[in-house]
């Protein structure tokens, strides 16, 4: 079969790569063309557009790049028709992918959506579009299945792909990690996960860096995502007393005592490694004002959404200050009761996410096996 896969962000590239691997195990003659990144390319997909040219953060940022977005949509439509796939697999990235889904529906090309847009949080009217133009939703969060059932959308909960990814992670101890990355073995580590998109990294990392001098007994290590060059992170940090690891986030989380994390998939990854964390988010003022009026959820952190309670402290917009980050880190590092409750909640979180095998479950449905 011929498969066309569209992912627009680093997390989509990660999950798309695992899905592609699972598809190839079931279909030895699979021909795969994709919009994605280096991970999907490594699995053998022919990359049409790289994610580094696709990800824009926030309402205002998307508007200022609207010409590029519309040009990409046009390019994608033409490339799909030239490739003539048996099925198109959309991975999150709703602003782009739902437009493509409408086009594909008119052309009577099968559409499977893997990793749902957050329509349960905002722009709920999009579920009506999904019902009309998507043949099958493959969802990864336990509360998404009931949502789609209530809206008469054909969906299947396949489990969360992060469980698959984390299960493949090789164990590394603190001594080995510090030696291999030229980091002091004498101080515990606080991890900084500022994101993977230029705009969010620049905005969030600057605030996180203000906390560094407040914890002289710890050392801070910045997790640099593969979607950006390490020099970009270093330029923002300047002379700040921090270390860097590039494309080694999971190793870092195995040895970190706590973490400050930009809202997104990384908050869930951090929890699955049992690392106490504080969630950080700050967008442009206009994007925040728009989101405030449109978003209809109690929390922004995936951990809190899945657990339906404030397991992790969320510092959003004006609350995102160095003093507030310091206060929460101090609490998590020094309050035994807080630590115990957090770890208990993390265990319940893992239960709710189900067993590993999301990529294979999704591939089985996509390949019709």
Secondary structure, DSSP 8 states (H G I E B T S, - for coil): -EEEEEE-SHHHHHHHHHHHHHHHHH-TT-EEEEEE-HHHHHTT-EEEEEGGGT---SHHHHHHTHHHHHHHHHHHHHHHHHH--SEEEEES-HHHHHHHHHHHHHTT-EEEEES---TTTS-TTHHHHHHHH-SEEEE-SHHHHHHHHHTT--EEE---HHHHHHHT-----HHHHHHHTT--TTSEEEEEE--SSHHHHHHHHHHHHTTGGG-TTEEEEEEE-TTS-HHHHHHHHTT-SEEEEES-HHHHHHHEEEEEEESSHHHHHHHHTT--EEEEE---HHHHHHHHHH---S-SSHHHHHHTS--SEEEEGGG--HHHHHHHHHHHHH-HHHHHHHHHHHHHHHHHH--S-HHHHHHHHHTT-
